[in-house]
Amino acid sequence: MQSSRFASSWKTFPVVCCVGIALSSRFTLFAQGTVEEGDINGDGIRDISDVISLANFLFLGGPPPAPVDCGDGGVPVEPPSSFERQFYQGLDLDRAAKEEHGPLARIVSTGEHAYDWKAQVGRELLGIDLNRAVRNQYGPDYSLVMTGVHRFDWKAFRAAEPDRYVLPVMLIASDRFFDIDGVAKAVARYRSVLGRVQGFYNARVDGVLHFLQPLVLPTTLTSAQWNALSAQTAQPADRYVLLNQTIQTYEQQLPPAAANLRVVLSIYTGDSAGVWLGAASIGRYAMAPPRATSLDCPATGPLDALCADSAYAVGHELGHTFGLGHTCDEFPGHPDCGKSIMQVGRPPEAILLQREVSILLASGFFHYPY
Protein backbone atom coordinates (compact mmCIF):
# COMPACT_ATOMS: atom_id res chain seq x y z
CA MET A 1 0.00 0.00 0.00
CA GLN A 2 2.79 2.40 0.94
CA SER A 3 4.77 1.63 -2.20
CA SER A 4 1.82 2.29 -4.53
CA ARG A 5 1.15 5.67 -2.90
CA PHE A 6 4.83 6.51 -3.20
CA ALA A 7 5.00 5.64 -6.87
CA SER A 8 1.93 7.62 -7.86
CA SER A 9 3.01 10.71 -5.91
CA TRP A 10 6.22 11.04 -7.86
CA LYS A 11 4.17 11.09 -11.05
CA THR A 12 2.63 14.24 -9.63
CA PHE A 13 5.88 15.81 -8.40
CA PRO A 14 8.74 14.58 -10.63
CA VAL A 15 12.28 14.42 -9.34
CA VAL A 16 14.98 15.53 -11.75
CA CYS A 17 18.01 14.62 -9.70
CA CYS A 18 18.29 11.18 -8.28
CA VAL A 19 17.80 7.53 -9.05
CA GLY A 20 17.56 5.10 -6.18
CA ILE A 21 18.60 1.61 -5.32
CA ALA A 22 18.29 -0.76 -8.29
CA LEU A 23 16.80 -3.93 -6.86
CA SER A 24 16.55 -5.84 -10.13
CA SER A 25 16.47 -5.24 -13.87
CA ARG A 26 12.67 -4.90 -13.64
CA PHE A 27 12.25 -1.91 -11.32
CA THR A 28 14.02 0.88 -9.47
CA LEU A 29 12.84 2.69 -6.33
CA PHE A 30 12.89 6.47 -6.07
CA ALA A 31 13.02 8.69 -3.00
CA GLN A 32 13.96 12.24 -1.94
CA GLY A 33 17.32 13.30 -0.51
CA THR A 34 20.81 12.35 -1.71
CA VAL A 35 23.04 9.63 -0.20
CA GLU A 36 25.63 7.09 -1.23
CA GLU A 37 24.61 3.85 -2.93
CA GLY A 38 23.55 1.19 -0.43
CA ASP A 39 22.69 3.65 2.35
CA ILE A 40 19.01 2.65 2.35
CA ASN A 41 17.95 4.56 5.48
CA GLY A 42 19.98 7.69 4.69
CA ASP A 43 21.90 7.79 7.98
CA GLY A 44 25.31 8.17 6.30
CA ILE A 45 26.44 4.63 7.24
CA ARG A 46 26.14 1.36 5.27
CA ASP A 47 25.44 -1.49 7.68
CA ILE A 48 22.87 -4.17 8.57
CA SER A 49 20.30 -1.48 9.43
CA ASP A 50 20.07 -0.69 5.69
CA VAL A 51 19.00 -4.26 4.92
CA ILE A 52 16.37 -4.09 7.66
CA SER A 53 15.11 -0.73 6.34
CA LEU A 54 14.76 -2.12 2.82
CA ALA A 55 12.83 -5.16 4.03
CA ASN A 56 10.62 -2.90 6.15
CA PHE A 57 9.79 -0.81 3.05
CA LEU A 58 9.13 -3.79 0.75
CA PHE A 59 7.06 -5.93 3.09
CA LEU A 60 5.80 -3.84 6.03
CA GLY A 61 4.91 -0.49 4.48
CA GLY A 62 7.88 1.38 5.95
CA PRO A 63 9.44 4.56 4.53
CA PRO A 64 11.03 4.32 1.07
CA PRO A 65 14.80 4.18 0.58
CA ALA A 66 16.87 7.33 0.28
CA PRO A 67 18.23 7.73 -3.28
CA VAL A 68 21.72 7.53 -4.67
CA ASP A 69 23.38 10.91 -5.23
CA CYS A 70 23.84 11.08 -8.98
CA GLY A 71 25.95 14.22 -8.65
CA ASP A 72 24.23 16.27 -11.37
CA GLY A 73 23.35 19.20 -9.08
CA GLY A 74 19.66 19.06 -10.01
CA VAL A 75 16.76 19.73 -7.67
CA PRO A 76 13.20 18.42 -7.57
CA VAL A 77 10.74 20.25 -9.77
CA GLU A 78 8.54 22.43 -7.57
CA PRO A 79 4.80 22.24 -8.29
CA PRO A 80 2.93 25.57 -8.57
CA SER A 81 1.78 27.18 -5.35
CA SER A 82 -1.88 27.33 -4.36
CA PHE A 83 -3.61 29.46 -1.71
CA GLU A 84 -7.08 28.27 -0.82
CA ARG A 85 -10.07 30.50 0.01
CA GLN A 86 -12.93 28.05 0.53
CA PHE A 87 -12.93 28.51 4.31
CA TYR A 88 -13.52 32.28 4.05
CA GLN A 89 -17.18 33.29 3.85
CA GLY A 90 -18.63 36.58 2.61
CA LEU A 91 -20.78 38.90 4.73
CA ASP A 92 -24.24 40.27 3.91
CA LEU A 93 -23.54 43.86 4.90
CA ASP A 94 -27.00 45.16 4.00
CA ARG A 95 -28.51 42.57 6.32
CA ALA A 96 -26.06 43.67 9.01
CA ALA A 97 -27.11 47.32 8.62
CA LYS A 98 -30.81 46.46 8.94
CA GLU A 99 -30.32 44.12 11.90
CA GLU A 100 -28.39 46.77 13.80
CA HIS A 101 -30.23 49.96 12.80
CA GLY A 102 -33.69 48.86 11.67
CA PRO A 103 -35.47 47.96 8.42
CA LEU A 104 -35.02 51.45 6.91
CA ALA A 105 -31.22 51.25 7.11
CA ARG A 106 -29.20 50.56 4.01
CA ILE A 107 -25.53 49.85 3.49
CA VAL A 108 -23.35 52.54 1.86
CA SER A 109 -19.64 52.98 1.33
CA THR A 110 -17.92 56.31 1.82
CA GLY A 111 -14.64 55.12 0.29
CA GLU A 112 -12.59 52.10 -0.78
CA HIS A 113 -11.19 51.08 2.59
CA ALA A 114 -12.60 48.21 4.65
CA TYR A 115 -13.56 50.68 7.39
CA ASP A 116 -15.58 52.86 5.00
CA TRP A 117 -18.85 50.86 5.22
CA LYS A 118 -21.68 52.69 6.97
CA ALA A 119 -25.36 52.19 7.65
CA GLN A 120 -27.46 55.06 6.29
CA VAL A 121 -30.73 55.89 8.03
CA GLY A 122 -32.26 58.93 6.39
CA ARG A 123 -29.42 61.44 6.19
CA GLU A 124 -27.52 59.94 9.08
CA LEU A 125 -24.47 57.68 8.64
CA LEU A 126 -23.94 55.16 11.42
CA GLY A 127 -21.25 52.59 12.18
CA ILE A 128 -21.79 48.85 11.88
CA ASP A 129 -20.62 46.20 14.33
CA LEU A 130 -19.23 43.62 11.89
CA ASN A 131 -18.27 41.22 14.67
CA ARG A 132 -21.94 41.11 15.58
CA ALA A 133 -22.79 40.56 11.92
CA VAL A 134 -20.48 37.53 11.77
CA ARG A 135 -22.07 36.03 14.87
CA ASN A 136 -25.59 36.62 13.53
CA GLN A 137 -24.87 35.24 10.07
CA TYR A 138 -22.54 32.33 10.87
CA GLY A 139 -22.55 31.65 14.59
CA PRO A 140 -20.27 32.22 17.60
CA ASP A 141 -17.47 29.97 16.32
CA TYR A 142 -16.69 32.33 13.44
CA SER A 143 -14.30 35.29 13.56
CA LEU A 144 -14.27 38.50 11.56
CA VAL A 145 -11.16 38.57 9.36
CA MET A 146 -9.72 40.42 6.36
CA THR A 147 -7.76 39.23 3.34
CA GLY A 148 -6.72 42.84 2.64
CA VAL A 149 -7.93 46.29 3.64
CA HIS A 150 -10.11 47.01 0.60
CA ARG A 151 -13.84 47.36 1.29
CA PHE A 152 -14.55 43.93 -0.23
CA ASP A 153 -11.95 42.12 1.89
CA TRP A 154 -14.09 41.41 4.98
CA LYS A 155 -14.67 37.68 5.58
CA ALA A 156 -15.98 35.28 8.21
CA PHE A 157 -13.65 32.44 9.22
CA ARG A 158 -14.01 29.47 11.56
CA ALA A 159 -10.48 28.57 12.62
CA ALA A 160 -11.50 25.03 13.62
CA GLU A 161 -12.68 24.15 10.11
CA PRO A 162 -9.53 23.66 7.97
CA ASP A 163 -8.08 20.18 8.48
CA ARG A 164 -4.30 20.46 8.92
CA TYR A 165 -3.62 23.66 6.98
CA VAL A 166 -1.00 26.39 7.12
CA LEU A 167 -2.54 29.79 7.86
CA PRO A 168 -0.34 32.73 6.81
CA VAL A 169 -1.07 36.02 8.58
CA MET A 170 0.37 39.44 7.75
CA LEU A 171 0.33 41.95 10.59
CA ILE A 172 0.02 45.56 9.40
CA ALA A 173 1.89 48.39 11.11
CA SER A 174 -0.53 51.06 12.30
CA ASP A 175 0.88 53.73 9.95
CA ARG A 176 0.33 51.40 6.94
CA PHE A 177 -3.21 50.26 7.68
CA PHE A 178 -4.97 52.76 5.40
CA ASP A 179 -2.63 52.19 2.45
CA ILE A 180 -4.97 49.96 0.43
CA ASP A 181 -2.64 49.46 -2.53
CA GLY A 182 0.44 49.05 -0.35
CA VAL A 183 -1.22 46.32 1.73
CA ALA A 184 -2.41 44.49 -1.41
CA LYS A 185 1.12 44.62 -2.84
CA ALA A 186 2.59 43.36 0.44
CA VAL A 187 0.14 40.42 0.50
CA ALA A 188 1.17 39.53 -3.07
CA ARG A 189 4.82 39.71 -2.10
CA TYR A 190 4.23 37.59 0.99
CA ARG A 191 2.49 35.03 -1.21
CA SER A 192 5.50 34.96 -3.53
CA VAL A 193 7.75 33.95 -0.62
CA LEU A 194 5.23 31.52 0.85
CA GLY A 195 4.69 29.96 -2.57
CA ARG A 196 8.34 28.97 -2.81
CA VAL A 197 8.14 27.44 0.67
CA GLN A 198 5.05 25.46 -0.28
CA GLY A 199 6.69 24.38 -3.53
CA PHE A 200 9.84 23.29 -1.71
CA TYR A 201 7.95 21.03 0.69
CA ASN A 202 5.56 19.65 -1.92
CA ALA A 203 8.47 18.68 -4.18
CA ARG A 204 10.23 16.76 -1.43
CA VAL A 205 7.49 15.09 0.58
CA ASP A 206 5.06 12.37 -0.46
CA GLY A 207 2.04 14.61 0.05
CA VAL A 208 0.61 18.10 -0.40
CA LEU A 209 0.97 20.89 2.16
CA HIS A 210 -2.11 23.14 2.00
CA PHE A 211 -1.84 26.90 2.47
CA LEU A 212 -4.77 29.24 3.06
CA GLN A 213 -4.99 32.66 1.48
CA PRO A 214 -3.10 35.04 3.82
CA LEU A 215 -5.12 37.05 6.31
CA VAL A 216 -4.19 40.54 7.46
CA LEU A 217 -4.52 41.94 10.97
CA PRO A 218 -4.20 45.55 12.16
CA THR A 219 -1.70 46.35 14.92
CA THR A 220 -1.09 49.21 17.33
CA LEU A 221 2.66 49.36 16.65
CA THR A 222 4.14 51.62 13.99
CA SER A 223 6.54 50.50 11.26
CA ALA A 224 9.44 51.99 13.21
CA GLN A 225 8.45 50.11 16.36
CA TRP A 226 8.12 46.75 14.56
CA ASN A 227 11.45 47.27 12.79
CA ALA A 228 13.08 48.17 16.11
CA LEU A 229 11.84 44.91 17.61
CA SER A 230 13.45 43.06 14.69
CA ALA A 231 16.79 44.77 15.35
CA GLN A 232 16.46 44.07 19.09
CA THR A 233 16.49 40.30 18.45
CA ALA A 234 20.22 40.56 17.70
CA GLN A 235 20.68 40.56 21.48
CA PRO A 236 20.62 36.96 22.81
CA ALA A 237 18.41 37.92 25.75
CA ASP A 238 15.84 39.40 23.34
CA ARG A 239 15.93 36.62 20.76
CA TYR A 240 12.16 36.07 20.90
CA VAL A 241 10.74 39.56 21.49
CA LEU A 242 9.52 39.90 17.89
CA LEU A 243 7.96 36.42 17.84
CA ASN A 244 6.25 36.98 21.19
CA GLN A 245 4.81 40.31 20.06
CA THR A 246 3.45 38.85 16.82
CA ILE A 247 1.80 35.93 18.65
CA GLN A 248 0.28 38.28 21.24
CA THR A 249 -1.13 40.47 18.46
CA TYR A 250 -2.56 37.45 16.66
CA GLU A 251 -4.22 35.97 19.76
CA GLN A 252 -5.80 39.30 20.66
CA GLN A 253 -7.85 39.06 17.47
CA LEU A 254 -8.15 35.37 16.58
CA PRO A 255 -8.36 32.10 18.56
CA PRO A 256 -5.00 30.60 19.57
CA ALA A 257 -3.67 28.18 16.96
CA ALA A 258 -5.13 24.73 17.55
CA ALA A 259 -3.77 21.37 16.41
CA ASN A 260 -5.42 21.72 12.98
CA LEU A 261 -3.40 24.82 12.05
CA ARG A 262 0.15 26.01 11.75
CA VAL A 263 0.28 29.81 11.71
CA VAL A 264 3.01 31.68 9.82
CA LEU A 265 3.27 35.33 10.85
CA SER A 266 5.03 38.27 9.24
CA ILE A 267 4.75 42.06 9.40
CA TYR A 268 4.16 44.76 6.79
CA THR A 269 6.24 47.85 7.62
CA GLY A 270 6.63 49.24 4.10
CA ASP A 271 9.41 48.33 1.70
CA SER A 272 11.58 46.70 4.35
CA ALA A 273 13.70 44.13 2.54
CA GLY A 274 16.61 45.10 4.79
CA VAL A 275 14.69 44.20 7.98
CA TRP A 276 15.54 40.52 8.32
CA LEU A 277 16.41 39.71 11.93
CA GLY A 278 14.18 37.76 14.29
CA ALA A 279 12.85 34.69 12.46
CA ALA A 280 11.73 32.21 15.11
CA SER A 281 9.11 29.64 16.05
CA ILE A 282 7.42 28.14 19.06
CA GLY A 283 4.68 25.53 19.28
CA ARG A 284 2.28 26.03 16.36
CA TYR A 285 3.60 29.46 15.36
CA ALA A 286 6.38 30.40 12.95
CA MET A 287 7.40 33.99 12.31
CA ALA A 288 9.35 35.75 9.57
CA PRO A 289 10.58 39.38 9.76
CA PRO A 290 9.27 42.19 7.48
CA ARG A 291 11.58 41.13 4.65
CA ALA A 292 9.03 38.40 3.81
CA THR A 293 6.41 41.02 2.85
CA SER A 294 8.86 43.16 0.86
CA LEU A 295 10.16 40.88 -1.89
CA ASP A 296 8.85 39.96 -5.33
CA CYS A 297 10.14 36.40 -5.69
CA PRO A 298 9.73 34.39 -8.90
CA ALA A 299 7.25 31.51 -8.88
CA THR A 300 9.81 29.07 -10.33
CA GLY A 301 13.50 28.80 -11.01
CA PRO A 302 16.50 30.17 -9.11
CA LEU A 303 16.14 32.65 -6.26
CA ASP A 304 18.35 35.63 -5.54
CA ALA A 305 20.03 35.89 -2.15
CA LEU A 306 17.23 37.88 -0.50
CA CYS A 307 14.39 35.64 -1.73
CA ALA A 308 16.33 32.48 -0.89
CA ASP A 309 17.01 33.77 2.61
CA SER A 310 13.37 34.76 3.16
CA ALA A 311 12.06 31.41 1.89
CA TYR A 312 14.61 29.70 4.13
CA ALA A 313 13.47 31.68 7.18
CA VAL A 314 9.82 30.72 6.65
CA GLY A 315 10.53 27.13 5.61
CA HIS A 316 12.98 26.48 8.43
CA GLU A 317 10.74 27.87 11.17
CA LEU A 318 7.68 26.14 9.72
CA GLY A 319 9.64 22.87 9.80
CA HIS A 320 10.10 23.31 13.54
CA THR A 321 6.32 23.58 13.98
CA PHE A 322 5.99 20.16 12.30
CA GLY A 323 8.41 18.58 14.77
CA LEU A 324 11.75 18.89 12.94
CA GLY A 325 14.91 19.80 14.81
CA HIS A 326 18.20 21.11 13.46
CA THR A 327 19.42 18.42 11.12
CA CYS A 328 23.05 18.17 12.18
CA ASP A 329 21.97 18.00 15.83
CA GLU A 330 19.36 15.33 15.16
CA PHE A 331 21.49 13.29 12.73
CA PRO A 332 25.11 14.04 13.66
CA GLY A 333 27.65 12.79 11.19
CA HIS A 334 25.25 12.58 8.26
CA PRO A 335 27.26 13.81 5.24
CA ASP A 336 24.36 15.89 3.88
CA CYS A 337 22.97 17.34 7.10
CA GLY A 338 24.20 20.83 6.28
CA LYS A 339 22.23 20.87 3.01
CA SER A 340 18.88 20.46 4.74
CA ILE A 341 16.54 23.43 5.09
CA MET A 342 16.58 22.53 8.80
CA GLN A 343 20.28 23.38 8.90
CA VAL A 344 21.57 26.00 6.46
CA GLY A 345 20.31 24.81 3.04
CA ARG A 346 18.51 27.54 1.08
CA PRO A 347 15.64 26.86 -1.31
CA PRO A 348 15.35 25.79 -4.01
CA GLU A 349 18.55 23.71 -3.66
CA ALA A 350 17.97 22.73 -0.01
CA ILE A 351 17.10 19.12 0.77
CA LEU A 352 15.31 17.10 3.43
CA LEU A 353 16.77 13.89 4.78
CA GLN A 354 14.54 10.85 4.44
CA ARG A 355 14.08 10.67 8.21
CA GLU A 356 12.90 14.29 8.16
CA VAL A 357 10.42 13.41 5.44
CA SER A 358 9.08 10.62 7.65
CA ILE A 359 8.56 13.07 10.51
CA LEU A 360 6.72 15.46 8.22
CA LEU A 361 4.43 12.70 6.96
CA ALA A 362 3.68 11.68 10.54
CA SER A 363 2.62 15.27 11.36
CA GLY A 364 -0.59 14.82 9.35
CA PHE A 365 -0.14 18.11 7.48
CA PHE A 366 0.92 16.52 4.20
CA HIS A 367 -2.26 15.34 2.50
CA TYR A 368 -2.17 12.59 -0.11
CA PRO A 369 -2.90 14.20 -3.51
CA TYR A 370 -5.03 11.35 -4.87
PyMOL commands that set and color helices and strands:
alter all, ss='L'
color gray80, all
select helices_A, chain A and resi 2-12+48-60+93-101+114-116+130-138+174-176+180-204+223-232+236-238+241-251+290-293+305-321+327-330+337-339+354-362
alter helices_A, ss='H'
color red, helices_A
select strands_A, chain A and resi 83-84+88-89+106-109+117-121+124-126+143-146+154-157+165-172+208-209+211-212+215-218+261-268+280-282+285-287+366-367
alter strands_A, ss='S'
color yellow, strands_A
deselect
rebuild
show_as cartoon
